[in-house]
């Protein structure tokens, strides 16, 4: 992975995959992962998307290979600014942005705060912030402090994947999540829990897609469907029978959903 320094001097890691035709000028897509993960979680998305777009995967601050910020260098606004800092570092004036869960909330806020920079937004398994969801972040934090990240995930894995998920994949998923700094996780979740974008989502004028599961114990379908109220122009897609982690459980399906969305709006190369 490559690294760059943000405007507040934190080192963040990112990777680029571009397998588009060399005589074309590809669109840039920035992918933002969920909490307790890293850009590696999108590994199955890359083959589908990188033939048509320049795919940039960012490790959010405090995750993956990126540095963990101190108390005064972390906020929701800073997570959004990191996306712009990365685009500036790459010399990318305008870009597409897609995210999973918390990453999707960051993606939507980027479109709200920097509308001239964002061409389209794709939201996977997120609503207009975590404030109006079933997530009990106090329980999550207490469990992590008592049992560690591995114990927390072993206790809640059924909330994330359907029965029959490949055990080897689940072990890898948990191992990846357990790389996250525990103290940072205990700061990250309460910060995201305060976010409520519902009053502003109508401001998003770019093409917007929301892909959601209907068997998510963290966010009910009714809570997801408020996106259609607050952003009535969004393309709303439901994956039936899946829990929260659709981007990991059916990654190729999600990547193809995103590719078709971009093609409908004339953004992806038809290689």
Backbone as CSV, one residue per row, in Angstrom:
resi,resn,N_x,N_y,N_z,CA_x,CA_y,CA_z,C_x,C_y,C_z
1,UNK,0.829,-1.188,0.000,0.000,0.000,0.000,0.868,1.246,0.000
2,UNK,0.324,2.326,-0.550,0.980,3.621,-0.513,0.463,4.411,0.683
3,UNK,1.151,5.494,1.006,0.720,6.353,2.104,0.777,7.809,1.669
4,UNK,0.031,8.650,2.379,0.101,10.089,2.178,-0.170,10.753,3.517
5,UNK,0.167,12.039,3.612,-0.072,12.792,4.837,-1.283,13.697,4.652
6,UNK,-2.201,13.643,5.596,-3.388,14.478,5.555,-3.033,15.918,5.921
7,UNK,-3.998,16.805,5.805,-3.742,18.211,6.134,-3.493,18.424,7.615
8,UNK,-3.822,17.429,8.460,-3.453,17.528,9.879,-2.270,16.611,10.215
9,UNK,-1.547,16.212,9.150,-0.254,15.527,9.296,-0.366,14.117,9.873
10,UNK,-1.432,13.396,9.545,-1.538,11.987,9.911,-1.264,11.143,8.674
11,UNK,-0.559,10.045,8.856,-0.228,9.188,7.721,-1.348,8.168,7.510
12,UNK,-1.936,8.194,6.310,-2.995,7.254,5.953,-2.532,6.380,4.793
13,UNK,-3.023,5.148,4.780,-2.662,4.185,3.747,-3.785,4.037,2.729
14,UNK,-3.410,3.774,1.497,-4.388,3.557,0.442,-3.772,2.665,-0.630
15,UNK,-4.617,2.114,-1.480,-4.135,1.331,-2.620,-4.929,1.723,-3.850
16,UNK,-4.325,1.523,-5.006,-4.973,1.825,-6.282,-4.913,0.590,-7.163
17,UNK,-6.040,0.279,-7.795,-6.091,-0.775,-8.812,-6.730,-0.175,-10.055
18,UNK,-6.018,-0.231,-11.154,-6.514,0.330,-12.411,-6.141,-0.615,-13.542
19,UNK,-7.131,-1.364,-14.025,-6.919,-2.281,-15.141,-7.765,-1.859,-16.333
20,UNK,-8.014,-0.561,-16.435,-8.751,-0.040,-17.576,-7.835,-0.015,-18.803
21,UNK,-8.433,0.149,-19.975,-7.648,0.239,-21.202,-6.723,1.449,-21.128
22,UNK,-5.449,1.284,-21.491,-4.468,2.354,-21.300,-4.739,3.605,-22.133
23,UNK,-5.557,3.501,-23.176,-5.841,4.680,-23.998,-7.070,5.453,-23.500
24,UNK,-7.700,4.957,-22.407,-8.848,5.647,-21.841,-8.425,6.475,-20.626
25,UNK,-9.224,7.460,-20.293,-9.043,8.234,-19.066,-10.107,7.757,-18.080
26,UNK,-9.737,6.906,-17.107,-10.759,6.284,-16.261,-11.327,7.235,-15.217
27,UNK,-12.579,6.992,-14.861,-13.171,7.649,-13.703,-12.511,7.080,-12.438
28,UNK,-12.479,7.876,-11.372,-11.917,7.419,-10.101,-13.037,7.109,-9.118
29,UNK,-12.930,5.966,-8.482,-13.873,5.529,-7.450,-13.110,5.334,-6.151
30,UNK,-13.563,5.984,-5.090,-12.963,5.814,-3.762,-13.894,4.953,-2.920
31,UNK,-13.357,3.863,-2.373,-14.120,2.936,-1.536,-13.753,3.145,-0.068
32,UNK,-14.784,3.222,0.784,-14.597,3.467,2.214,-15.189,2.297,3.006
33,UNK,-14.370,1.659,3.798,-14.768,0.449,4.515,-15.520,0.787,5.806
34,UNK,-16.024,-0.253,6.453,-16.765,-0.123,7.707,-15.808,-0.073,8.897
35,UNK,-16.366,0.236,10.067,-15.591,0.203,11.303,-15.091,-1.222,11.550
36,UNK,-13.981,-1.333,12.255,-13.382,-2.623,12.588,-13.000,-3.409,11.335
37,UNK,-12.492,-2.689,10.369,-12.063,-3.347,9.145,-10.916,-2.577,8.522
38,UNK,-10.732,-2.791,7.240,-9.733,-2.057,6.479,-10.120,-2.153,5.016
39,UNK,-9.326,-1.519,4.175,-9.595,-1.571,2.743,-9.497,-2.982,2.186
40,UNK,-8.819,-3.875,2.903,-8.711,-5.277,2.458,-10.072,-5.958,2.381
41,UNK,-11.052,-5.431,3.115,-12.383,-6.025,3.084,-13.021,-5.943,1.692
42,UNK,-12.513,-5.066,0.825,-13.055,-4.922,-0.531,-12.306,-5.776,-1.553
43,UNK,-11.540,-6.763,-1.088,-10.652,-7.469,-2.008,-11.397,-8.128,-3.158
44,UNK,-12.622,-8.607,-2.928,-13.376,-9.253,-4.009,-14.097,-8.251,-4.910
45,UNK,-14.132,-6.997,-4.499,-14.743,-5.969,-5.346,-13.810,-5.539,-6.473
46,UNK,-12.512,-5.593,-6.200,-11.531,-5.004,-7.103,-11.550,-5.618,-8.501
47,UNK,-11.560,-6.953,-8.666,-11.546,-7.499,-10.029,-12.732,-7.031,-10.879
48,UNK,-13.904,-6.917,-10.260,-15.084,-6.484,-11.000,-14.983,-5.032,-11.420
49,UNK,-14.505,-4.178,-10.525,-14.562,-2.731,-10.749,-13.342,-2.153,-11.450
50,UNK,-12.165,-2.719,-11.211,-10.936,-2.072,-11.684,-10.739,-2.212,-13.189
51,UNK,-11.503,-3.074,-13.840,-11.440,-3.144,-15.313,-12.122,-1.935,-15.944
52,UNK,-12.940,-1.247,-15.158,-13.749,-0.155,-15.695,-13.467,1.197,-15.045
53,UNK,-12.839,1.189,-13.873,-12.591,2.408,-13.115,-11.233,2.327,-12.428
54,UNK,-10.700,3.472,-12.076,-9.538,3.497,-11.188,-10.074,3.365,-9.771
55,UNK,-9.803,2.249,-9.129,-10.371,1.941,-7.815,-9.354,2.271,-6.731
56,UNK,-9.734,3.196,-5.860,-8.872,3.629,-4.766,-9.503,3.178,-3.456
57,UNK,-8.759,2.421,-2.680,-9.250,1.944,-1.377,-8.456,2.626,-0.271
58,UNK,-9.166,3.273,0.629,-8.542,3.990,1.736,-8.704,3.219,3.036
59,UNK,-7.629,3.130,3.810,-7.737,2.694,5.204,-8.111,3.915,6.036
60,UNK,-9.316,3.951,6.581,-9.723,5.076,7.409,-8.723,5.291,8.544
61,UNK,-8.618,6.516,9.011,-7.682,6.765,10.121,-8.033,5.863,11.310
62,UNK,-6.989,5.298,11.894,-7.178,4.372,13.002,-7.437,2.945,12.591
63,UNK,-7.452,2.666,11.295,-7.759,1.328,10.789,-6.655,0.844,9.847
64,UNK,-6.559,-0.464,9.719,-5.637,-1.051,8.757,-4.216,-0.575,8.952
65,UNK,-3.609,-0.091,7.846,-2.221,0.378,7.895,-2.120,1.871,8.198
66,UNK,-3.253,2.542,8.401,-3.232,3.974,8.702,-2.921,4.220,10.171
67,UNK,-2.385,5.412,10.448,-2.040,5.762,11.823,-3.293,5.965,12.677
68,UNK,-3.135,5.716,13.961,-4.202,5.963,14.935,-4.080,7.399,15.425
69,UNK,-5.124,8.206,15.282,-5.025,9.605,15.707,-5.186,9.758,17.212
70,UNK,-4.613,10.819,17.755,-4.820,11.147,19.155,-6.200,11.747,19.371
71,UNK,-6.512,12.041,20.606,-7.843,12.536,20.974,-8.251,13.769,20.181
72,UNK,-7.317,14.691,19.940,-7.653,15.959,19.297,-7.600,15.885,17.781
73,UNK,-7.314,14.705,17.243,-7.188,14.563,15.790,-8.200,13.568,15.248
74,UNK,-9.343,13.508,15.918,-10.382,12.598,15.444,-11.756,13.226,15.609
75,UNK,-12.503,13.226,14.523,-13.890,13.680,14.518,-14.530,13.165,13.243
76,UNK,-15.845,13.208,13.183,-16.542,12.808,11.966,-16.139,13.731,10.810
77,UNK,-16.036,15.017,11.102,-15.646,15.974,10.066,-14.258,15.659,9.521
78,UNK,-13.376,15.184,10.401,-12.021,14.855,9.977,-12.020,13.632,9.061
79,UNK,-12.890,12.662,9.309,-12.995,11.487,8.444,-13.401,11.887,7.034
80,UNK,-14.292,12.861,6.951,-14.721,13.368,5.645,-13.579,14.109,4.959
81,UNK,-12.881,14.945,5.711,-11.766,15.698,5.137,-10.674,14.765,4.622
82,UNK,-10.501,13.619,5.268,-9.494,12.655,4.809,-9.763,12.206,3.381
83,UNK,-11.035,12.047,3.024,-11.391,11.637,1.656,-10.962,12.716,0.664
84,UNK,-11.230,13.963,1.010,-10.829,15.067,0.140,-9.313,15.178,0.072
85,UNK,-8.645,14.996,1.199,-7.184,15.042,1.208,-6.598,13.961,0.292
86,UNK,-7.188,12.769,0.324,-6.716,11.695,-0.546,-6.925,12.065,-2.011
87,UNK,-8.107,12.573,-2.342,-8.377,12.974,-3.728,-7.396,14.056,-4.172
88,UNK,-7.114,15.015,-3.298,-6.148,16.063,-3.623,-4.760,15.474,-3.843
89,UNK,-4.388,14.544,-2.978,-3.084,13.886,-3.116,-2.965,13.183,-4.469
90,UNK,-4.064,12.619,-4.942,-4.063,11.897,-6.219,-4.255,12.823,-7.414
91,UNK,-4.471,14.106,-7.143,-4.721,15.038,-8.230,-6.058,14.804,-8.901
92,UNK,-7.013,14.357,-8.135,-8.330,13.989,-8.660,-9.337,15.070,-8.287
93,UNK,-9.776,15.825,-9.267,-10.713,16.906,-8.993,-12.091,16.410,-8.599
94,UNK,-12.614,15.437,-9.366,-13.942,14.891,-9.082,-13.857,13.370,-9.087
95,UNK,-14.687,12.736,-8.284,-14.594,11.293,-8.102,-15.942,10.728,-7.666
96,UNK,-16.062,9.421,-7.768,-17.192,8.682,-7.219,-16.791,8.169,-5.850
97,UNK,-17.756,8.009,-4.966,-17.435,7.493,-3.637,-18.511,6.483,-3.230
98,UNK,-18.059,5.374,-2.677,-18.964,4.329,-2.203,-18.439,3.814,-0.878
99,UNK,-19.353,3.412,-0.001,-18.919,2.943,1.297,-19.814,1.873,1.867
100,UNK,-19.270,1.186,2.857,-19.998,0.149,3.585,-20.228,0.611,5.012
101,UNK,-21.476,0.584,5.463,-21.824,0.901,6.835,-21.289,2.290,7.216
102,UNK,-20.407,2.391,8.209,-19.876,3.696,8.600,-19.186,4.384,7.430
103,UNK,-18.540,3.598,6.577,-17.909,4.177,5.391,-18.913,4.831,4.461
104,UNK,-20.119,4.271,4.387,-21.165,4.857,3.549,-21.658,6.177,4.127
105,UNK,-21.722,6.270,5.447,-22.132,7.528,6.091,-21.102,8.613,5.797
106,UNK,-19.823,8.249,5.842,-18.768,9.191,5.485,-18.896,9.596,4.016
107,UNK,-19.204,8.623,3.151,-19.363,8.908,1.725,-20.482,9.914,1.486
108,UNK,-21.624,9.732,2.148,-22.745,10.652,1.961,-22.407,12.042,2.471
109,UNK,-21.689,12.113,3.590,-21.321,13.427,4.118,-20.330,14.128,3.201
110,UNK,-19.467,13.365,2.554,-18.538,13.956,1.594,-19.310,14.614,0.454
111,UNK,-20.356,13.941,-0.018,-21.181,14.518,-1.078,-21.903,15.765,-0.602
112,UNK,-22.328,15.779,0.665,-23.023,16.946,1.213,-22.084,18.139,1.401
113,UNK,-20.897,17.878,1.920,-19.980,18.960,2.257,-19.139,19.427,1.078
114,UNK,-18.933,18.534,0.097,-18.095,18.863,-1.060,-18.810,18.457,-2.352
115,UNK,-19.970,19.036,-2.614,-20.779,18.594,-3.762,-20.073,18.757,-5.103
116,UNK,-19.203,19.734,-5.219,-18.512,19.946,-6.485,-17.457,18.884,-6.761
117,UNK,-17.084,18.110,-5.749,-16.032,17.103,-5.906,-16.583,15.715,-6.196
118,UNK,-17.832,15.466,-5.828,-18.376,14.103,-5.857,-19.322,13.941,-7.046
119,UNK,-19.076,12.908,-7.853,-19.900,12.637,-9.032,-21.094,11.746,-8.718
120,UNK,-20.900,10.785,-7.833,-21.985,9.877,-7.456,-21.673,9.282,-6.096
121,UNK,-22.713,8.744,-5.444,-22.573,8.165,-4.100,-23.300,6.826,-4.074
122,UNK,-22.641,5.816,-3.526,-23.276,4.510,-3.329,-23.129,4.115,-1.869
123,UNK,-24.250,3.759,-1.281,-24.358,3.487,0.153,-24.750,2.027,0.332
124,UNK,-23.908,1.253,0.999,-24.201,-0.149,1.267,-24.373,-0.341,2.777
125,UNK,-25.562,-0.774,3.183,-25.865,-1.110,4.584,-25.682,0.072,5.520
126,UNK,-26.223,1.219,5.139,-26.181,2.388,6.018,-27.436,3.209,5.820
127,UNK,-27.855,3.854,6.878,-28.933,4.823,6.801,-28.345,6.202,7.061
128,UNK,-29.168,7.184,7.358,-28.689,8.572,7.451,-28.004,8.845,8.789
129,UNK,-27.015,8.035,9.115,-26.321,8.155,10.392,-26.751,7.063,11.346
130,UNK,-25.942,6.858,12.372,-26.220,5.775,13.321,-27.125,6.183,14.474
131,UNK,-27.513,7.453,14.529,-28.264,7.942,15.674,-29.606,7.238,15.821
132,UNK,-30.300,7.005,14.705,-31.625,6.391,14.755,-31.555,4.954,14.251
133,UNK,-30.778,4.124,14.950,-30.655,2.710,14.622,-30.799,1.901,15.906
134,UNK,-30.695,0.593,15.761,-30.798,-0.294,16.926,-29.451,-0.554,17.595
135,UNK,-28.415,0.085,17.112,-27.078,-0.150,17.663,-26.991,0.378,19.088
136,UNK,-26.578,-0.500,19.990,-26.346,-0.125,21.385,-24.837,-0.040,21.580
137,UNK,-24.284,1.149,21.327,-22.829,1.257,21.357,-22.273,1.087,22.766
138,UNK,-23.081,1.369,23.789,-22.623,1.140,25.162,-22.404,-0.365,25.391
139,UNK,-23.327,-1.183,24.877,-23.175,-2.640,25.022,-21.971,-3.120,24.236
140,UNK,-21.794,-2.604,23.025,-20.651,-2.997,22.211,-19.336,-2.684,22.933
141,UNK,-19.219,-1.486,23.426,-17.972,-1.074,24.078,-17.724,-1.875,25.354
142,UNK,-18.793,-2.102,26.129,-18.642,-2.898,27.362,-18.190,-4.310,27.026
143,UNK,-18.750,-4.885,25.955,-18.369,-6.234,25.553,-16.913,-6.287,25.099
144,UNK,-16.496,-5.295,24.323,-15.109,-5.259,23.845,-14.141,-5.109,25.010
145,UNK,-14.483,-4.244,25.957,-13.598,-4.048,27.103,-13.533,-5.289,27.986
146,UNK,-14.634,-6.021,28.058,-14.674,-7.211,28.912,-14.055,-8.431,28.246
147,UNK,-14.282,-8.580,26.935,-13.902,-9.818,26.254,-12.873,-9.623,25.148
148,UNK,-12.556,-8.366,24.822,-11.675,-8.104,23.704,-12.443,-8.151,22.395
149,UNK,-11.792,-7.693,21.320,-12.461,-7.678,20.029,-12.813,-9.069,19.541
150,UNK,-11.926,-10.029,19.773,-12.205,-11.381,19.305,-13.427,-11.960,20.023
151,UNK,-13.492,-11.771,21.311,-14.654,-12.260,22.050,-15.932,-11.566,21.617
152,UNK,-15.854,-10.264,21.364,-17.017,-9.513,20.889,-17.520,-10.073,19.569
153,UNK,-16.610,-10.324,18.627,-17.032,-10.837,17.330,-17.552,-12.262,17.420
154,UNK,-16.919,-13.081,18.223,-17.418,-14.449,18.368,-18.822,-14.465,18.941
155,UNK,-19.120,-13.476,19.773,-20.440,-13.381,20.395,-21.495,-12.866,19.427
156,UNK,-21.086,-12.071,18.446,-22.048,-11.385,17.581,-21.950,-11.789,16.111
157,UNK,-21.181,-12.814,15.779,-20.953,-13.147,14.374,-22.249,-13.508,13.654
158,UNK,-23.209,-14.092,14.366,-24.486,-14.450,13.737,-25.306,-13.227,13.354
159,UNK,-24.954,-12.063,13.902,-25.637,-10.831,13.534,-25.098,-10.269,12.220
160,UNK,-24.029,-10.880,11.712,-23.344,-10.315,10.557,-23.464,-11.148,9.299
161,UNK,-23.498,-12.470,9.472,-23.484,-13.353,8.306,-24.582,-14.410,8.410
162,UNK,-25.116,-14.834,7.269,-26.144,-15.883,7.291,-25.531,-17.235,7.641
163,UNK,-26.348,-18.169,8.101,-25.840,-19.518,8.371,-25.200,-20.100,7.108
164,UNK,-24.169,-20.873,7.306,-23.504,-21.490,6.166,-22.356,-20.687,5.601
165,UNK,-22.037,-19.542,6.214,-20.888,-18.766,5.749,-19.615,-19.593,5.896
166,UNK,-18.718,-19.465,4.953,-17.465,-20.217,4.945,-16.707,-19.960,6.246
167,UNK,-16.450,-20.997,7.061,-15.749,-20.793,8.335,-14.373,-20.170,8.165
168,UNK,-13.665,-20.517,7.083,-12.339,-19.944,6.855,-12.445,-18.441,6.602
169,UNK,-13.460,-18.044,5.835,-13.666,-16.616,5.604,-14.004,-15.901,6.911
170,UNK,-14.867,-16.499,7.717,-15.259,-15.875,8.979,-14.041,-15.692,9.879
171,UNK,-13.155,-16.690,9.926,-11.934,-16.565,10.732,-11.082,-15.408,10.216
172,UNK,-10.945,-15.311,8.891,-10.166,-14.214,8.317,-10.811,-12.871,8.654
173,UNK,-12.130,-12.797,8.542,-12.861,-11.562,8.847,-12.598,-11.136,10.285
174,UNK,-12.687,-12.070,11.220,-12.459,-11.753,12.629,-11.008,-11.349,12.861
175,UNK,-10.079,-12.076,12.243,-8.661,-11.728,12.393,-8.401,-10.301,11.908
176,UNK,-8.996,-9.937,10.780,-8.824,-8.581,10.248,-9.395,-7.545,11.209
177,UNK,-10.594,-7.809,11.722,-11.237,-6.861,12.633,-10.426,-6.681,13.905
178,UNK,-9.787,-7.738,14.349,-9.050,-7.685,15.609,-7.738,-6.919,15.498
179,UNK,-7.388,-6.482,14.291,-6.211,-5.631,14.127,-6.481,-4.195,14.572
180,UNK,-7.750,-3.851,14.761,-8.121,-2.486,15.132,-7.708,-2.185,16.565
181,UNK,-7.214,-0.987,16.796,-6.861,-0.541,18.136,-8.127,-0.415,18.983
182,UNK,-8.160,-1.104,20.122,-9.370,-1.148,20.952,-9.749,0.236,21.466
183,UNK,-8.779,0.989,21.960,-9.079,2.321,22.479,-9.665,3.211,21.388
184,UNK,-9.141,3.082,20.171,-9.668,3.891,19.078,-11.098,3.476,18.733
185,UNK,-11.365,2.181,18.718,-12.730,1.702,18.474,-13.703,2.312,19.487
186,UNK,-13.271,2.396,20.733,-14.140,2.935,21.789,-14.362,4.441,21.629
187,UNK,-13.550,5.094,20.800,-13.792,6.495,20.453,-14.595,6.621,19.164
188,UNK,-14.329,5.720,18.232,-14.937,5.799,16.903,-16.448,5.592,16.953
189,UNK,-16.899,4.555,17.622,-18.327,4.220,17.600,-19.198,5.311,18.229
190,UNK,-18.870,5.837,19.402,-19.708,6.926,19.939,-19.745,8.149,19.025
191,UNK,-18.634,8.448,18.365,-18.610,9.582,17.437,-19.596,9.355,16.288
192,UNK,-19.563,8.166,15.701,-20.464,7.860,14.598,-21.910,7.751,15.069
193,UNK,-22.100,7.355,16.314,-23.456,7.179,16.854,-24.205,8.504,16.932
194,UNK,-23.491,9.618,16.928,-24.120,10.934,17.023,-24.550,11.491,15.668
195,UNK,-24.144,10.822,14.599,-24.392,11.372,13.266,-25.842,11.164,12.847
196,UNK,-26.461,12.220,12.388,-27.820,12.167,11.837,-27.882,13.116,10.649
197,UNK,-27.882,12.559,9.446,-27.863,13.353,8.224,-29.257,13.580,7.640
198,UNK,-30.285,13.101,8.313,-31.622,13.053,7.712,-32.117,14.418,7.241
199,UNK,-31.768,15.489,7.951,-32.265,16.818,7.580,-31.581,17.375,6.338
200,UNK,-30.493,16.738,5.902,-29.731,17.292,4.775,-29.679,16.392,3.549
201,UNK,-30.150,15.155,3.658,-29.959,14.230,2.541,-30.629,14.694,1.261
202,UNK,-31.666,15.496,1.367,-32.324,16.005,0.153,-31.392,16.920,-0.645
203,UNK,-30.301,17.360,-0.011,-29.347,18.228,-0.699,-28.462,17.459,-1.676
204,UNK,-28.389,16.137,-1.531,-27.550,15.345,-2.429,-28.206,15.318,-3.804
205,UNK,-27.576,15.955,-4.771,-28.109,16.019,-6.127,-27.427,15.035,-7.070
206,UNK,-26.320,14.485,-6.629,-25.628,13.499,-7.449,-26.447,12.198,-7.486
207,UNK,-26.219,11.346,-8.479,-26.816,10.018,-8.439,-26.476,9.325,-7.118
208,UNK,-27.489,8.739,-6.491,-27.329,8.123,-5.167,-28.006,6.762,-5.170
209,UNK,-27.279,5.752,-4.740,-27.836,4.407,-4.612,-27.687,3.930,-3.182
210,UNK,-28.731,3.290,-2.663,-28.705,2.699,-1.321,-29.028,1.216,-1.453
211,UNK,-28.091,0.368,-1.051,-28.277,-1.082,-1.087,-28.307,-1.575,0.349
212,UNK,-29.402,-2.214,0.749,-29.590,-2.542,2.165,-30.062,-3.983,2.330
213,UNK,-29.738,-4.596,3.474,-30.265,-5.928,3.799,-31.579,-5.799,4.569
214,UNK,-32.407,-6.839,4.506,-33.684,-6.764,5.238,-33.726,-7.652,6.477
215,UNK,-32.592,-8.280,6.827,-32.549,-9.121,8.026,-31.444,-8.651,8.962
216,UNK,-31.264,-7.343,9.009,-30.184,-6.729,9.776,-30.668,-6.457,11.199
217,UNK,-30.038,-7.067,12.225,-30.456,-6.790,13.599,-30.037,-5.411,14.086
218,UNK,-29.103,-4.774,13.393,-28.607,-3.466,13.813,-29.474,-2.326,13.282
219,UNK,-29.995,-2.502,12.072,-30.806,-1.471,11.427,-31.990,-2.163,10.762
220,UNK,-33.196,-1.818,11.169,-34.378,-2.469,10.605,-34.616,-1.971,9.182
221,UNK,-35.388,-2.732,8.413,-35.718,-2.304,7.062,-36.471,-0.979,7.092
222,UNK,-37.346,-0.812,8.081,-38.077,0.452,8.198,-37.121,1.622,8.419
223,UNK,-36.069,1.391,9.213,-35.078,2.449,9.423,-34.294,2.727,8.148
224,UNK,-33.949,1.669,7.419,-33.289,1.873,6.139,-34.190,2.640,5.170
225,UNK,-35.458,2.335,5.192,-36.382,2.940,4.226,-36.588,4.433,4.442
226,UNK,-36.153,4.956,5.591,-36.219,6.408,5.768,-35.330,7.125,4.756
227,UNK,-34.358,6.400,4.180,-33.539,6.997,3.131,-34.412,7.449,1.966
228,UNK,-35.462,6.687,1.668,-36.341,7.058,0.550,-37.157,8.298,0.865
229,UNK,-37.337,8.571,2.147,-38.059,9.773,2.561,-37.137,10.983,2.492
230,UNK,-35.947,10.840,3.031,-35.017,11.961,3.110,-34.274,12.213,1.802
231,UNK,-34.112,11.177,0.994,-33.457,11.314,-0.315,-34.348,10.633,-1.350
232,UNK,-35.459,11.273,-1.711,-36.473,10.601,-2.544,-35.990,10.187,-3.923
233,UNK,-34.876,10.759,-4.398,-34.374,10.396,-5.723,-33.438,9.187,-5.686
234,UNK,-33.137,8.654,-4.492,-32.153,7.576,-4.409,-32.689,6.297,-5.037
235,UNK,-31.779,5.526,-5.607,-32.111,4.198,-6.122,-31.966,3.224,-4.958
236,UNK,-33.055,2.618,-4.545,-33.109,1.831,-3.317,-33.218,0.353,-3.668
237,UNK,-32.257,-0.430,-3.190,-32.177,-1.857,-3.518,-32.129,-2.658,-2.224
238,UNK,-32.964,-3.715,-2.139,-33.007,-4.547,-0.935,-32.451,-5.928,-1.247
239,UNK,-31.513,-6.394,-0.418,-31.013,-7.759,-0.496,-31.740,-8.578,0.568
240,UNK,-32.572,-9.473,0.115,-33.439,-10.210,1.027,-32.683,-11.346,1.727
241,UNK,-32.910,-11.447,3.037,-32.382,-12.554,3.818,-30.969,-12.373,4.319
242,UNK,-30.417,-11.164,4.184,-29.042,-10.934,4.611,-28.986,-10.027,5.830
243,UNK,-27.962,-10.287,6.671,-27.700,-9.445,7.822,-26.857,-8.236,7.405
244,UNK,-26.247,-7.599,8.375,-25.628,-6.298,8.130,-24.502,-6.339,7.097
245,UNK,-23.653,-7.355,7.143,-22.414,-7.338,6.359,-22.593,-7.849,4.939
246,UNK,-23.486,-7.225,4.185,-23.704,-7.651,2.799,-22.461,-7.442,1.943
247,UNK,-21.674,-6.410,2.240,-20.505,-6.132,1.407,-19.435,-7.206,1.544
248,UNK,-19.485,-7.964,2.632,-18.562,-9.086,2.842,-19.203,-10.414,2.473
249,UNK,-20.510,-10.548,2.737,-21.204,-11.812,2.493,-21.410,-12.070,1.003
250,UNK,-21.744,-11.022,0.242,-21.966,-11.160,-1.205,-21.204,-10.040,-1.934
251,UNK,-19.880,-10.056,-1.840,-19.086,-8.941,-2.381,-19.201,-8.776,-3.891
252,UNK,-19.193,-9.892,-4.635,-19.280,-9.773,-6.098,-20.631,-9.189,-6.510
253,UNK,-21.685,-9.584,-5.815,-23.008,-9.033,-6.114,-23.023,-7.526,-5.857
254,UNK,-22.439,-7.106,-4.728,-22.387,-5.675,-4.413,-21.564,-4.918,-5.443
255,UNK,-20.425,-5.464,-5.827,-19.571,-4.791,-6.808,-20.281,-4.652,-8.146
256,UNK,-20.989,-5.691,-8.560,-21.733,-5.618,-9.816,-22.890,-4.636,-9.715
257,UNK,-23.522,-4.579,-8.544,-24.601,-3.610,-8.326,-24.058,-2.189,-8.519
258,UNK,-22.887,-1.937,-7.956,-22.263,-0.629,-8.070,-21.876,-0.329,-9.514
259,UNK,-21.307,-1.309,-10.194,-20.897,-1.109,-11.586,-22.098,-0.784,-12.466
260,UNK,-23.187,-1.514,-12.291,-24.380,-1.259,-13.098,-24.973,0.108,-12.790
261,UNK,-24.942,0.520,-11.526,-25.396,1.857,-11.142,-24.588,2.925,-11.870
262,UNK,-23.272,2.786,-11.869,-22.420,3.765,-12.533,-22.644,3.753,-14.042
263,UNK,-22.854,2.578,-14.595,-23.117,2.499,-16.034,-24.446,3.158,-16.396
264,UNK,-25.449,2.992,-15.554,-26.740,3.627,-15.843,-26.616,5.132,-15.958
265,UNK,-25.628,5.675,-15.249,-25.433,7.122,-15.258,-24.271,7.554,-16.166
266,UNK,-23.793,6.601,-16.983,-22.795,6.916,-17.985,-21.402,7.128,-17.469
267,UNK,-21.080,6.540,-16.307,-19.781,6.812,-15.689,-18.734,5.724,-15.907
268,UNK,-19.128,4.472,-16.062,-18.141,3.389,-16.119,-17.827,3.003,-17.553
269,UNK,-16.540,2.775,-17.839,-16.140,2.321,-19.162,-16.760,0.960,-19.463
270,UNK,-17.253,0.800,-20.663,-17.852,-0.472,-21.077,-16.793,-1.362,-21.704
271,UNK,-15.806,-1.734,-20.921,-14.706,-2.556,-21.431,-15.189,-3.978,-21.667
